[in-house]
Amino acid sequence: MMLRSLKGVLPPTKLERDLALQSVLSAFATGSFITGTAVFFTQIVGLTGSQIGLGLSAAALVSLALSIPLGRLSDRVGAKRLWIISAALESLLYLAWPLASGFASFVVLLAVLASVETAGRSARNVYRIEVFPRETRVAAMAYQRAARNVGYTLGAGAAGVALGIGTREAIIAIPLVTAALLVVNAVMVSFLPVLERRVEVTTGPDLHISPGAFKNLGFVALGVCNGVLASNQVLLNVVVPLWLVERTDAPQALIAWLFGTNTVLAVLLQVRASRGADSVDGSLRAVRRSGLAFVLSCAILSVTHETAGWVSIVLIWAGHITITGAELWNSASDWGFTAQLSDPRRLGDYQGVWGLGYHVEPIVFPALYTYLAFTWGTPGWAVIAAIGVAAAIASHPAARAAERYLARHGDIAPASLAPRPVQEPT
């Protein structure tokens, strides 16, 4: 019985298990720092809350501007090589955090770190597309995302211990531990199988533009729609906690239980939610489910400012669970679309374009959604829901246009690809 349940949680092949373990480690590293950022930036770097927000926005803009060229970089130097370099650079940058002092150094270091993380994320995603055959990519990515949630939980716990101690030395230790874990992460990545392919790239003055990705207007539009649907993260992490505190009578301690519920559901249900999303049709089905869950969460949460006691608690919890459903199905469709609709000759280009939606999301939606919910109330929640519905509907013609583009321009295998690692269950 125990073995049977483990088979449903653990990846079936050694390669998938290796990547899942790497995901746990890297998320452990970054999760510990993310948990302690508010305390570290205020007490160690000496910043105010408004300065932290401004710096985060500046870093997001830099990442947005560099998304395409950093995506193309993985095509030039190789996904695995760039992934290793990025992990190593990340570790060095985290070592530099205790030396930061004041707003200027904070912005510079945060912007450089965000750029390196963008390069590493693009390289990691390209590698995952390359290393798995199409029929197993989505399932493998689902296992890795579930593993990352485990890592974030461990990281939050480790940071919680340091914050509980509360001394300056304990707080400074947080980025140092992150740096050490990222060194181990880089070593783990270096032991992953090597895949080589010849890539056709544009040369000349338009080198920074990907002709394959940007000319595929359906894919560009689909990436934007995906970024809009991914704004469920803004609801999860920003709007709902603020709404709970300022507009409902629910206890503030409920916030911790909401985040815990989200993490547990992501670990247990991400693989299940991703089943069937290994085709364009399946990914569109996941989009519809994500859109429906998005709307349900808005409808439920919009009435909680008028409820009281246990009714508020139950409704907020239900609204948070439906947002989690939107998150899981959105992730599944994301992987399915990038696995099926990326030109294999320009995977880095396509990852760069796809990432634009994700970079726009933290810039636009926190301010937009908080304004709509807190200024307009119930009608504002209806507008938020309508934004999600519009993105889900627009995804369908965009995906079909991307399919037609690849059909016209030769969706063929890379010119040269090293033999895939044998993925026999062990």
C-alpha positions, 0 to 999 in steps of 0.5 A, spaced: 500 500 500 505 504 501 509 503 495 503 504 491 502 511 494 509 512 493 508 511 485 503 516 485 508 521 488 515 520 486 517 520 478 517 514 475 524 514 472 531 516 474 532 522 470 525 525 472 527 523 480 534 527 479 531 533 476 525 533 482 531 533 487 534 538 484 528 542 484 527 541 491 534 543 492 534 550 488 527 552 491 530 550 498 535 555 497 531 561 494 525 559 498 529 561 505 531 568 502 524 570 499 521 568 506 526 573 510 527 578 505 522 583 508 526 583 515 533 582 511 532 588 507 529 593 512 534 591 518 540 589 514 540 593 508 536 599 511 531 600 506 523 602 507 517 598 505 516 603 499 524 603 497 523 595 497 517 596 492 520 601 488 527 596 487 522 590 486 519 594 480 525 596 477 528 589 477 522 586 474 523 592 468 530 590 467 528 582 467 522 584 462 527 588 457 532 582 457 527 576 457 528 575 449 536 576 449 537 572 455 532 567 452 536 567 445 543 566 449 541 559 451 540 557 444 547 560 443 551 557 449 547 551 450 541 550 455 545 546 460 551 550 460 547 556 461 543 553 467 550 551 470 553 558 469 547 562 472 546 557 478 554 559 480 553 566 479 546 566 483 550 563 489 556 569 488 550 574 488 547 572 494 554 572 498 554 579 496 547 581 499 550 582 506 555 587 503 549 591 500 548 598 504 542 603 501 538 603 496 543 604 490 546 598 491 540 594 493 537 596 486 543 594 482 544 587 486 537 586 485 537 587 478 543 583 476 540 577 480 533 578 477 537 578 470 541 572 472 535 568 474 531 570 468 537 567 464 537 560 468 530 559 468 530 560 460 535 555 460 532 550 465 526 550 461 529 549 454 533 543 457 527 540 460 524 541 453 530 538 450 531 532 454 524 529 455 520 526 449 514 530 447 509 525 450 512 525 457 514 533 458 508 535 461 508 530 466 515 531 468 515 538 469 509 537 473 513 532 478 518 538 478 513 543 480 511 539 486 518 538 488 519 545 488 513 546 493 516 542 497 523 545 497 519 552 498 516 549 504 523 547 507 526 554 505 521 557 509 522 553 515 529 554 515 528 562 514 523 561 520 528 558 525 533 564 523 528 569 524 526 566 530 533 567 533 532 574 531 540 576 531 543 580 526 548 574 525 542 569 524 539 574 519 545 575 515 546 567 515 540 567 510 543 569 504 549 565 506 545 559 506 542 560 500 548 561 496 551 555 499 545 551 497 546 554 490 553 551 489 550 544 490 545 546 485 550 548 480 554 541 481 547 537 481 546 540 474 553 539 472 551 531 472 545 531 468 545 528 461 548 533 456 544 534 449 547 537 443 544 540 438 545 545 432 541 551 432 539 556 426 540 563 429 539 570 425 546 574 425 547 581 423 543 587 426 537 583 428 541 578 432 537 580 439 530 579 435 528 572 434 524 572 427 521 565 429 518 567 435 516 574 434 513 572 427 509 567 430 504 572 432 499 566 435 505 564 440 506 571 442 499 572 443 498 566 447 504 568 451 500 574 453 494 570 455 498 565 459 501 571 463 494 574 464 492 567 467 498 567 471 495 573 475 492 568 479 499 568 483 497 576 484 490 574 487 494 568 492 500 572 494 497 579 494 490 581 494 487 575 498 491 576 504 490 584 504 483 583 503 482 578 509 486 583 513 482 589 511 475 587 508 473 581 512 473 579 520 477 573 519 483 572 523 489 574 520 492 567 522 488 564 517 493 567 512 498 562 514 493 556 513 491 559 506 499 558 504 500 552 507 493 549 504 496 552 497 503 548 498 500 541 500 495 541 494 500 543 489 504 538 492 499 532 491 495 535 485 499 538 480 501 531 477 494 529 477 492 536 474 497 536 468 494 529 466 492 530 458 495 537 457 500 533 453 497 536 447 494 543 444 487 540 445 489 538 452 492 544 454 486 548 452 482 544 456 486 546 462 486 553 460 478 552 460 478 549 467 483 554 469 479 560 467 473 557 470 476 556 477 479 563 476 472 566 476 469 561 481 474 564 486 472 571 484 465 570 485 466 567 492 471 572 495 467 578 493 462 576 498 466 575 504 466 583 506 459 582 508 459 575 511 461 574 519 465 569 523 466 561 520 462 563 514 467 568 512 473 563 514 470 557 510 468 562 504 475 565 504 478 558 504 474 555 499 476 562 494 483 560 496 482 553 494 479 555 487 485 560 486 489 554 487 486 550 482 486 555 477 494 555 478 495 548 477 491 548 471 494 554 468 501 551 470 499 545 466 497 548 460 503 553 460 508 546 459 503 543 454 503 549 450 511 551 450 512 543 449 508 543 443 508 550 440 515 551 440 520 551 434 525 546 436 530 549 432 529 556 437 527 553 443 531 559 447 527 564 443 521 561 444 522 561 452 524 568 451 518 570 448 513 566 452 517 569 459 514 576 457 507 575 459 510 572 466 514 579 467 509 583 465 504 580 470 508 582 477 508 589 474 501 590 472 496 586 476 498 587 483 496 595 482 490 593 478 487 588 482 488 591 488 485 597 485 479 594 483 478 589 489 479 595 494 476 601 490 470 598 486 468 592 491 464 587 488 464 590 481 471 590 481 471 582 483 467 582 477 472 585 472 478 581 475 474 575 473 472 578 466 480 579 465 481 572 466 475 569 462 477 574 456 484 571 457 482 564 457 477 565 451 483 569 447 488 563 448 484 558 443 484 562 437 492 564 439 494 557 440 491 555 433 494 560 430 501 558 433 499 551 430 498 553 423 505 557 423 509 551 425 505 547 420 507 552 415 514 553 417 516 546 418 516 544 425 521 539 425 526 536 429 533 539 431 538 538 426 543 534 431 541 531 437 545 527 442 542 520 444 536 521 449 538 518 456 535 512 457 528 513 461 527 506 464 524 506 471 529 504 476 
